[in-house]
Amino acid sequence: MGREGQGVEIAHRSITEAGKPNLTAVALGIHQAVLETVVDYANTRRMYDRPLAAVESVRARIADIYSTLQISRMMAYQAADLLDNGFPADEWLLTAKLTATENAVAAAQQGTSILGARGGVRSYGMDRHLRDALVTLTPAGTSDVQKKRIADFALGRAAPFSPRPEPSLPPLADEVLQVALRSWDHDPHERMERTMLNGLRPGDEHSMRYRVPLEKTVPFLYPESSEFARVPPVLATGFMVGLMEWACLDALRPHLEPGTGSLGTRVSVTHTSATLPGMTVDVAVTCLRVEGNKILWHVVAHDDADRIGEGEHERTAVPLAKFRDRLDDKARVCAVPGLGSVEAQVAAAGITTAATREGRGDGSSLPG
Ligand SMILES: Cc1cc2nc3c(=O)[nH]c(=O)nc-3n(C[C@H](O)[C@H](O)[C@H](O)COP(=O)(O)OP(=O)(O)OC[C@H]3O[C@@H](n4cnc5c(N)ncnc54)[C@H](O)[C@@H]3O)c2cc1C
């Protein structure tokens, strides 16, 4: 569950990150059921030789039910997407819950009107949709309480409606948690947001140096390829891209919270000059942007003679446990052996690149 003293924080997080999306999804389901019920009814019920669906005011009500369902659904997906990807999502979770539950109630009321007297007849189901929709208003924060917190965001006392560009937030230490717990009910502005990055800012720089060994040249990239085997031994583009990623990993490591790692999510670099084994490559990285848990770097590599490559690299900070769980799930589905320990795999593969590297900058070591 967590460490001693974290209980209230965990409970609040559970209500926000599990309770609210849960209730939002329930409300979406009820709203969808209302739509299906009224569409079916309006198409089959006939009055004065025409279906109810031809009556203008009924069509307008159905349009309302349909449109508000779309709005609720978009908000629910946006909230879930931010949450899944580790961005601050509270604003969206709050507004999505409020919108989806209130919209579901309004839809069920409209549905009751469309069904006329049958709106209260059990076999038509609308009575149940209305009652169920009303119940979603209360758990995981009543609408009144959602609005109090949403007003805080709207009035600028809390974060704006987007992933924060500069999450220079403190580590998850006990004393910080205590501050968070004390401030939870009183001052949302001081509340600690969950983050995976600490103190990294645009403009931060880092560099590393690497001496190219023979086995990092093109013929060794895919020895299975006869085309690669014919190329002279010069630094392989794939290995240079890896080198740039490595430099960004080095730069990022001091800023990652415990239990967090980073994944390369985009690489866009040129490689315009060949480097021979034995030459030294210097990679310089500069942080361009921090958005939530995504970090964009500028990278440039020189060998002893030339600028050999330049571009951008995006990395995303992720909880390592979650990443490994997903891989394990995948391994299970594909019936391949699970991951086990990464260190053991690196050792088993006989990877010895650390021996060829001369550290520079903060002197940090080969990433695990
Ligand atoms: C189906 C269902 C499932 C639930 N599941 C759980 C669960 O799993 N775990 C759990 O712990 N709880 C659960 N609850 C309880 C739920 O969290 C509470 O019902 C909810 O927080 C409201 O509290 P209350 O019922 O005591 O109402 P009260 O707090 O008495 O509120 C009554 C009314 O006053 C308003 N109000 C109260 N305080 C304020 C305020 N400060 N500002 C403005 N308006 C206010 C409320 O919005 C409400 O309209 C569940 C409730 C329901 C209906």
The ligand as an SDF file (V2000), in Angstrom:
LIG
                    3D

 53 58  0  0  0  0  0  0  0  0999 V2000
  -23.4250    4.3330   -4.7530 C   0  0  0  0  0  0  0  0  0  0  0  0
  -22.4710    4.8960   -3.7400 C   0  0  0  0  0  0  0  0  0  0  0  0
  -21.2560    4.2870   -3.5870 C   0  0  0  0  0  0  0  0  0  0  0  0
  -20.3480    4.7790   -2.6480 C   0  0  0  0  0  0  0  0  0  0  0  0
  -19.1690    4.1430   -2.5060 N   0  0  0  0  0  0  0  0  0  0  0  0
  -18.3090    4.5440   -1.5420 C   0  0  0  0  0  0  0  0  0  0  0  0
  -17.0870    3.8750   -1.3440 C   0  0  0  0  0  0  0  0  0  0  0  0
  -16.7830    2.8990   -2.0280 O   0  0  0  0  0  0  0  0  0  0  0  0
  -16.2620    4.3040   -0.3560 N   0  0  0  0  0  0  0  0  0  0  0  0
  -16.5920    5.3760    0.3990 C   0  0  0  0  0  0  0  0  0  0  0  0
  -15.8090    5.7440    1.2830 O   0  0  0  0  0  0  0  0  0  0  0  0
  -17.7320    6.0500    0.2190 N   0  0  0  0  0  0  0  0  0  0  0  0
  -18.6020    5.6610   -0.7220 C   0  0  0  0  0  0  0  0  0  0  0  0
  -19.7760    6.3430   -0.9070 N   0  0  0  0  0  0  0  0  0  0  0  0
  -20.0780    7.4900   -0.0250 C   0  0  0  0  0  0  0  0  0  0  0  0
  -19.8720    8.8100   -0.7590 C   0  0  0  0  0  0  0  0  0  0  0  0
  -18.5180    9.1120   -0.8860 O   0  0  0  0  0  0  0  0  0  0  0  0
  -20.6200    9.8670    0.0240 C   0  0  0  0  0  0  0  0  0  0  0  0
  -22.0010    9.5660   -0.0420 O   0  0  0  0  0  0  0  0  0  0  0  0
  -20.3830   11.2730   -0.5240 C   0  0  0  0  0  0  0  0  0  0  0  0
  -19.0470   11.6760   -0.2910 O   0  0  0  0  0  0  0  0  0  0  0  0
  -21.3170   12.2940    0.0930 C   0  0  0  0  0  0  0  0  0  0  0  0
  -21.3100   12.1940    1.4750 O   0  0  0  0  0  0  0  0  0  0  0  0
  -22.6860   12.0740    2.2810 P   0  0  0  0  0  0  0  0  0  0  0  0
  -23.5400   11.0400    1.6490 O   0  0  0  0  0  0  0  0  0  0  0  0
  -22.3620   11.9500    3.7080 O   0  0  0  0  0  0  0  0  0  0  0  0
  -23.4160   13.4590    2.0280 O   0  0  0  0  0  0  0  0  0  0  0  0
  -23.1750   14.8100    2.8140 P   0  0  0  0  0  0  0  0  0  0  0  0
  -21.7190   15.0750    2.9960 O   0  0  0  0  0  0  0  0  0  0  0  0
  -24.0710   14.8490    4.0150 O   0  0  0  0  0  0  0  0  0  0  0  0
  -23.7190   15.8610    1.7270 O   0  0  0  0  0  0  0  0  0  0  0  0
  -25.1190   16.1470    1.5820 C   0  0  0  0  0  0  0  0  0  0  0  0
  -25.2680   17.2160    0.5410 C   0  0  0  0  0  0  0  0  0  0  0  0
  -24.5690   18.3910    0.9320 O   0  0  0  0  0  0  0  0  0  0  0  0
  -23.6060   18.7780   -0.0300 C   0  0  0  0  0  0  0  0  0  0  0  0
  -22.3700   19.1800    0.6430 N   0  0  0  0  0  0  0  0  0  0  0  0
  -21.7710   18.5700    1.6920 C   0  0  0  0  0  0  0  0  0  0  0  0
  -20.6380   19.2130    2.0280 N   0  0  0  0  0  0  0  0  0  0  0  0
  -20.5160   20.2590    1.1790 C   0  0  0  0  0  0  0  0  0  0  0  0
  -19.5680   21.3030    1.0170 C   0  0  0  0  0  0  0  0  0  0  0  0
  -18.4910   21.3920    1.7950 N   0  0  0  0  0  0  0  0  0  0  0  0
  -19.7680   22.1680    0.0270 N   0  0  0  0  0  0  0  0  0  0  0  0
  -20.8450   22.1030   -0.7810 C   0  0  0  0  0  0  0  0  0  0  0  0
  -21.7980   21.1470   -0.6590 N   0  0  0  0  0  0  0  0  0  0  0  0
  -21.6280   20.2340    0.2940 C   0  0  0  0  0  0  0  0  0  0  0  0
  -23.3440   17.5010   -0.8400 C   0  0  0  0  0  0  0  0  0  0  0  0
  -22.9560   17.8200   -2.1730 O   0  0  0  0  0  0  0  0  0  0  0  0
  -24.6960   16.8290   -0.8180 C   0  0  0  0  0  0  0  0  0  0  0  0
  -25.5160   17.3760   -1.8400 O   0  0  0  0  0  0  0  0  0  0  0  0
  -20.6940    5.9000   -1.8420 C   0  0  0  0  0  0  0  0  0  0  0  0
  -21.9240    6.5310   -2.0530 C   0  0  0  0  0  0  0  0  0  0  0  0
  -22.8030    6.0530   -2.9900 C   0  0  0  0  0  0  0  0  0  0  0  0
  -24.1200    6.7650   -3.1820 C   0  0  0  0  0  0  0  0  0  0  0  0
  1  2  1  0
  2  3  1  0
  2 52  2  0
  3  4  2  0
  4  5  1  0
  4 50  1  0
  5  6  2  0
  6  7  1  0
  6 13  1  0
  7  8  2  0
  7  9  1  0
  9 10  1  0
 10 11  2  0
 10 12  1  0
 12 13  2  0
 13 14  1  0
 14 15  1  0
 14 50  1  0
 15 16  1  0
 16 17  1  0
 16 18  1  0
 18 19  1  0
 18 20  1  0
 20 21  1  0
 20 22  1  0
 22 23  1  0
 23 24  1  0
 24 25  2  0
 24 26  1  0
 24 27  1  0
 27 28  1  0
 28 29  2  0
 28 30  1  0
 28 31  1  0
 31 32  1  0
 32 33  1  0
 33 34  1  0
 33 48  1  0
 34 35  1  0
 35 36  1  0
 35 46  1  0
 36 37  1  0
 36 45  1  0
 37 38  2  0
 38 39  1  0
 39 40  1  0
 39 45  2  0
 40 41  1  0
 40 42  2  0
 42 43  1  0
 43 44  2  0
 44 45  1  0
 46 47  1  0
 46 48  1  0
 48 49  1  0
 50 51  2  0
 51 52  1  0
 52 53  1  0
M  END
$$$$
